Amino acid sequence: MLVEWVVDWAELLADAARSDDDAQTLVSRLCRRGKAIARFVLLWCEPKTRATAVQLAAVERFAWPLPTCRIEPPDLMHQILAWENQHCS
């Protein structure tokens, strides 16, 4: 799910970029964000590391709402990516 999201956005960003350097910069930022989202989901879904997930969300300035209840990793990933798509970070 995350890989498909990154690929879709990478294609859009590369097409919209003014130059190859701009495209590379945009895609690099996107990949970093994808890695951070993956790390957040991993940390959040383990109760012992939720505080770390909250710290990561703050450092990365994730604007999406934190989950309010127990949620399975695929469902959390889906919610986050849907939010990201709607808000075009």
N, CA, C and O atoms as a DFTB+ gen file, in Angstrom:
356 C
 N C O
     1  1       0.826      -1.191       0.000
     2  2       0.000       0.000       0.000
     3  2       0.875       1.263       0.000
     4  3       0.652       2.177      -0.794
     5  1       1.857       1.307       0.882
     6  2       2.722       2.479       0.971
     7  2       3.581       2.624      -0.285
     8  3       3.765       3.731      -0.790
     9  1       4.096       1.520      -0.779
    10  2       4.938       1.577      -1.981
    11  2       4.136       2.122      -3.161
    12  3       4.628       2.960      -3.917
    13  1       2.911       1.649      -3.316
    14  2       2.061       2.145      -4.403
    15  2       1.807       3.642      -4.253
    16  3       1.829       4.381      -5.237
    17  1       1.570       4.082      -3.032
    18  2       1.328       5.497      -2.767
    19  2       2.545       6.329      -3.155
    20  3       2.415       7.358      -3.818
    21  1       3.730       5.879      -2.740
    22  2       4.959       6.602      -3.066
    23  2       5.173       6.643      -4.576
    24  3       5.511       7.692      -5.126
    25  1       4.980       5.518      -5.246
    26  2       5.177       5.468      -6.699
    27  2       4.207       6.407      -7.409
    28  3       4.606       7.154      -8.303
    29  1       2.945       6.373      -7.018
    30  2       1.946       7.251      -7.652
    31  2       2.322       8.723      -7.497
    32  3       2.284       9.485      -8.463
    33  1       2.685       9.118      -6.274
    34  2       3.052      10.510      -6.036
    35  2       4.369      10.859      -6.715
    36  3       4.529      11.975      -7.209
    37  1       5.307       9.929      -6.746
    38  2       6.591      10.193      -7.404
    39  2       6.381      10.487      -8.887
    40  3       7.005      11.393      -9.440
    41  1       5.513       9.731      -9.518
    42  2       5.217       9.970     -10.935
    43  2       4.596      11.353     -11.140
    44  3       4.970      12.078     -12.062
    45  1       3.652      11.707     -10.282
    46  2       3.010      13.023     -10.388
    47  2       4.013      14.156     -10.164
    48  3       4.035      15.139     -10.904
    49  1       4.828      14.002      -9.146
    50  2       5.804      15.046      -8.835
    51  2       6.856      15.179      -9.927
    52  3       7.245      16.289     -10.290
    53  1       7.312      14.055     -10.446
    54  2       8.320      14.090     -11.510
    55  2       7.763      14.773     -12.757
    56  3       8.463      15.543     -13.415
    57  1       6.515      14.489     -13.073
    58  2       5.886      15.123     -14.241
    59  2       5.700      16.628     -14.044
    60  3       5.799      17.399     -14.999
    61  1       5.432      17.041     -12.811
    62  2       5.169      18.450     -12.526
    63  2       6.443      19.270     -12.306
    64  3       6.398      20.500     -12.334
    65  1       7.559      18.609     -12.090
    66  2       8.811      19.310     -11.790
    67  2       9.304      20.106     -12.993
    68  3       9.084      19.732     -14.145
    69  1       9.975      21.211     -12.693
    70  2      10.510      22.073     -13.745
    71  2      11.813      21.547     -14.337
    72  3      12.160      21.861     -15.475
    73  1      12.527      20.745     -13.556
    74  2      13.799      20.205     -14.033
    75  2      14.041      18.844     -13.395
    76  3      13.322      18.437     -12.483
    77  1      15.046      18.158     -13.876
    78  2      15.393      16.866     -13.291
    79  2      15.853      17.020     -11.848
    80  3      15.561      16.171     -11.006
    81  1      16.574      18.103     -11.562
    82  2      17.022      18.341     -10.187
    83  2      15.838      18.574      -9.255
    84  3      15.808      18.055      -8.139
    85  1      14.868      19.353      -9.714
    86  2      13.654      19.575      -8.919
    87  2      12.924      18.258      -8.683
    88  3      12.471      17.980      -7.573
    89  1      12.816      17.459      -9.721
    90  2      12.138      16.166      -9.599
    91  2      12.841      15.292      -8.577
    92  3      12.194      14.654      -7.747
    93  1      14.160      15.261      -8.638
    94  2      14.920      14.439      -7.694
    95  2      14.718      14.923      -6.260
    96  3      14.565      14.114      -5.346
    97  1      14.717      16.221      -6.066
    98  2      14.505      16.788      -4.731
    99  2      13.118      16.436      -4.202
   100  3      12.974      16.012      -3.055
   101  1      12.108      16.612      -5.035
   102  2      10.734      16.320      -4.618
   103  2      10.541      14.840      -4.304
   104  3       9.907      14.492      -3.308
   105  1      11.078      13.986      -5.136
   106  2      10.923      12.545      -4.922
   107  2      11.705      12.106      -3.685
   108  3      11.256      11.221      -2.957
   109  1      12.850      12.702      -3.441
   110  2      13.619      12.377      -2.231
   111  2      12.834      12.742      -0.975
   112  3      12.803      11.975      -0.012
   113  1      12.200      13.917      -0.989
   114  2      11.366      14.324       0.155
   115  2      10.198      13.358       0.351
   116  3       9.856      12.988       1.474
   117  1       9.602      12.962      -0.763
   118  2       8.488      12.025      -0.704
   119  2       8.933      10.694      -0.104
   120  3       8.236      10.131       0.741
   121  1      10.075      10.193      -0.529
   122  2      10.579       8.919       0.001
   123  2      10.864       9.027       1.495
   124  3      10.581       8.098       2.251
   125  1      11.418      10.148       1.917
   126  2      11.682      10.350       3.340
   127  2      10.368      10.358       4.122
   128  3      10.278       9.777       5.203
   129  1       9.367      11.010       3.575
   130  2       8.061      11.047       4.244
   131  2       7.464       9.647       4.315
   132  3       6.915       9.255       5.345
   133  1       7.569       8.898       3.230
   134  2       7.073       7.526       3.229
   135  2       7.744       6.676       4.293
   136  3       7.082       5.897       4.979
   137  1       9.057       6.824       4.435
   138  2       9.788       6.075       5.466
   139  2       9.317       6.476       6.860
   140  3       9.155       5.627       7.736
   141  1       9.100       7.768       7.059
   142  2       8.646       8.247       8.365
   143  2       7.235       7.741       8.677
   144  3       6.940       7.392       9.820
   145  1       6.381       7.701       7.682
   146  2       5.028       7.173       7.885
   147  2       5.099       5.696       8.255
   148  3       4.412       5.253       9.175
   149  1       5.918       4.939       7.548
   150  2       6.072       3.512       7.856
   151  2       6.568       3.318       9.282
   152  3       6.074       2.453      10.004
   153  1       7.538       4.118       9.683
   154  2       8.084       4.024      11.041
   155  2       7.005       4.375      12.065
   156  3       6.898       3.711      13.096
   157  1       6.210       5.400      11.797
   158  2       5.142       5.781      12.716
   159  2       4.164       4.627      12.918
   160  3       3.817       4.295      14.051
   161  1       3.724       4.021      11.824
   162  2       2.761       2.915      11.918
   163  2       3.358       1.776      12.732
   164  3       2.685       1.204      13.590
   165  1       4.610       1.447      12.468
   166  2       5.284       0.382      13.210
   167  2       5.322       0.699      14.704
   168  3       5.013      -0.159      15.531
   169  1       5.694       1.912      15.042
   170  2       5.787       2.303      16.450
   171  2       4.418       2.400      17.109
   172  3       4.250       1.972      18.251
   173  1       3.443       2.954      16.407
   174  2       2.124       3.151      17.003
   175  2       1.446       1.827      17.331
   176  3       0.760       1.719      18.347
   177  1       1.627       0.847      16.506
   178  2       0.899      -0.413      16.671
   179  2       1.501      -1.309      17.742
   180  3       0.964      -2.383      18.019
   181  1       2.588      -0.895      18.341
   182  2       3.165      -1.591      19.490
   183  2       2.941      -0.695      20.705
   184  3       3.565       0.361      20.815
   185  1       2.046      -1.108      21.629
   186  2       1.700      -0.233      22.756
   187  2       2.903       0.322      23.530
   188  3       2.846       1.443      24.035
   189  1       3.973      -0.444      23.624
   190  2       5.143       0.016      24.386
   191  2       5.885       1.166      23.704
   192  3       6.675       1.858      24.345
   193  1       5.638       1.371      22.421
   194  2       6.382       2.413      21.701
   195  2       5.483       3.546      21.191
   196  3       5.883       4.312      20.314
   197  1       4.291       3.645      21.734
   198  2       3.389       4.711      21.281
   199  2       3.932       6.103      21.589
   200  3       3.771       7.023      20.787
   201  1       4.567       6.259      22.734
   202  2       5.133       7.576      23.062
   203  2       6.196       7.968      22.036
   204  3       6.309       9.135      21.660
   205  1       6.961       6.994      21.595
   206  2       7.966       7.252      20.566
   207  2       7.291       7.649      19.257
   208  3       7.779       8.523      18.540
   209  1       6.172       7.005      18.951
   210  2       5.420       7.347      17.738
   211  2       4.918       8.785      17.808
   212  3       4.948       9.505      16.810
   213  1       4.462       9.199      18.969
   214  2       3.984      10.575      19.142
   215  2       5.142      11.561      18.956
   216  3       4.974      12.608      18.331
   217  1       6.310      11.225      19.499
   218  2       7.482      12.083      19.308
   219  2       7.852      12.189      17.832
   220  3       8.160      13.272      17.333
   221  1       7.819      11.055      17.144
   222  2       8.122      11.054      15.715
   223  2       7.128      11.934      14.957
   224  3       7.513      12.710      14.082
   225  1       5.853      11.805      15.300
   226  2       4.826      12.617      14.638
   227  2       5.093      14.109      14.847
   228  3       4.894      14.912      13.935
   229  1       5.539      14.471      16.031
   230  2       5.838      15.878      16.310
   231  2       7.065      16.351      15.529
   232  3       7.047      17.425      14.927
   233  1       8.113      15.556      15.540
   234  2       9.349      15.928      14.843
   235  2       9.118      16.043      13.339
   236  3       9.632      16.957      12.694
   237  1       8.350      15.118      12.790
   238  2       8.075      15.117      11.349
   239  2       6.956      16.090      10.969
   240  3       6.675      16.298       9.789
   241  1       6.331      16.673      11.973
   242  2       5.224      17.620      11.769
   243  2       4.067      16.999      10.991
   244  3       3.489      17.613      10.093
   245  1       3.749      15.757      11.367
   246  2       2.588      15.106      10.764
   247  2       1.345      15.839      11.238
   248  3       1.157      16.039      12.438
   249  1       0.509      16.234      10.312
   250  2      -0.679      17.017      10.660
   251  2      -1.922      16.159      10.820
   252  3      -2.939      16.633      11.326
   253  1      -1.856      14.900      10.394
   254  2      -3.046      14.075      10.493
   255  2      -3.331      13.741      11.951
   256  3      -2.424      13.714      12.782
   257  1      -4.605      13.487      12.251
   258  2      -4.974      13.188      13.639
   259  2      -4.425      11.834      14.082
   260  3      -4.408      10.870      13.317
   261  1      -3.983      11.788      15.317
   262  2      -3.515      10.519      15.872
   263  2      -4.711       9.606      16.112
   264  3      -5.813      10.086      16.377
   265  1      -4.509       8.311      16.023
   266  2      -5.612       7.375      16.290
   267  2      -6.112       7.536      17.727
   268  3      -5.343       7.853      18.635
   269  1      -7.384       7.317      17.909
   270  2      -7.973       7.443      19.246
   271  2      -8.290       6.097      19.875
   272  3      -8.693       6.026      21.036
   273  1      -8.107       5.032      19.111
   274  2      -8.378       3.697      19.642
   275  2      -7.424       2.704      18.977
   276  3      -6.651       3.056      18.087
   277  1      -7.501       1.470      19.430
   278  2      -6.654       0.424      18.854
   279  2      -7.023       0.255      17.383
   280  3      -8.198       0.244      17.017
   281  1      -5.997       0.123      16.555
   282  2      -6.230       0.000      15.122
   283  2      -5.159      -0.914      14.532
   284  3      -3.998      -0.872      14.938
   285  1      -5.554      -1.716      13.594
   286  2      -4.618      -2.630      12.939
   287  2      -3.700      -1.837      12.004
   288  3      -4.123      -0.838      11.423
   289  1      -2.449      -2.279      11.856
   290  2      -1.500      -1.545      11.015
   291  2      -1.993      -1.233       9.597
   292  3      -1.832      -0.098       9.147
   293  1      -2.589      -2.194       8.871
   294  2      -3.049      -1.839       7.519
   295  2      -4.134      -0.761       7.523
   296  3      -4.174       0.094       6.639
   297  1      -5.005      -0.811       8.522
   298  2      -6.067       0.194       8.613
   299  2      -5.490       1.574       8.937
   300  3      -5.924       2.586       8.387
   301  1      -4.512       1.595       9.831
   302  2      -3.864       2.857      10.177
   303  2      -3.135       3.430       8.963
   304  3      -3.238       4.623       8.675
   305  1      -2.403       2.579       8.258
   306  2      -1.690       3.035       7.062
   307  2      -2.674       3.602       6.042
   308  3      -2.424       4.646       5.439
   309  1      -3.784       2.912       5.858
   310  2      -4.799       3.376       4.907
   311  2      -5.338       4.750       5.310
   312  3      -5.471       5.637       4.467
   313  1      -5.645       4.923       6.590
   314  2      -6.171       6.209       7.068
   315  2      -5.165       7.338       6.855
   316  3      -5.525       8.428       6.412
   317  1      -3.916       7.066       7.173
   318  2      -2.881       8.092       7.028
   319  2      -2.705       8.482       5.563
   320  3      -2.658       9.667       5.233
   321  1      -2.609       7.486       4.691
   322  2      -2.389       7.783       3.277
   323  2      -3.596       8.482       2.656
   324  3      -3.438       9.341       1.788
   325  1      -4.792       8.118       3.094
   326  2      -5.990       8.807       2.609
   327  2      -5.951      10.272       3.041
   328  3      -6.270      11.163       2.253
   329  1      -5.562      10.518       4.288
   330  2      -5.452      11.895       4.772
   331  2      -4.401      12.654       3.962
   332  3      -4.632      13.785       3.535
   333  1      -3.257      12.027       3.757
   334  2      -2.183      12.662       2.980
   335  2      -2.671      13.027       1.577
   336  3      -2.375      14.112       1.078
   337  1      -3.414      12.126       0.947
   338  2      -3.929      12.400      -0.397
   339  2      -4.891      13.582      -0.404
   340  3      -4.862      14.406      -1.318
   341  1      -5.735      13.664       0.607
   342  2      -6.721      14.742       0.668
   343  2      -6.082      16.097       0.962
   344  3      -6.586      17.137       0.539
   345  1      -4.980      16.072       1.685
   346  2      -4.373      17.328       2.116
   347  2      -3.093      17.663       1.360
   348  3      -2.448      18.671       1.650
   349  1      -2.730      16.850       0.418
   350  2      -1.585      17.104      -0.489
   351  2      -0.419      17.788       0.202
   352  3      -0.057      18.920      -0.119
   353  1       0.158      17.076       1.156
   354  2       1.314      17.651       1.851
   355  2       2.402      17.818       0.862
   356  3       3.486      18.287       1.209
